[in-house]
């Protein structure tokens, strides 16, 4: 599906905003450090990241994801 709709390649700012929000709300230092590393590598623009399902279980992660996905896919 992502291959046909191209929303993964066209919406990197969506992922970046979600990760920044997680860093702002979560207290787990190991998690925030990993997310900061991911953000710095995403800013380079030549990397692809795969989100594991565990990230959706964080504070409002699932709701935010579906809200953004809905906006991106439904005109």
Secondary structure as GFF3:
##gff-version 3
##sequence-region A 1 75
A	DSSP	alpha_helix	2	5	.	.	.	ID=ss1
A	DSSP	alpha_helix	7	10	.	.	.	ID=ss2
A	DSSP	alpha_helix	12	25	.	.	.	ID=ss3
A	DSSP	alpha_helix	29	42	.	.	.	ID=ss4
A	DSSP	three_ten_helix	53	57	.	.	.	ID=ss5
A	DSSP	alpha_helix	61	73	.	.	.	ID=ss6
###
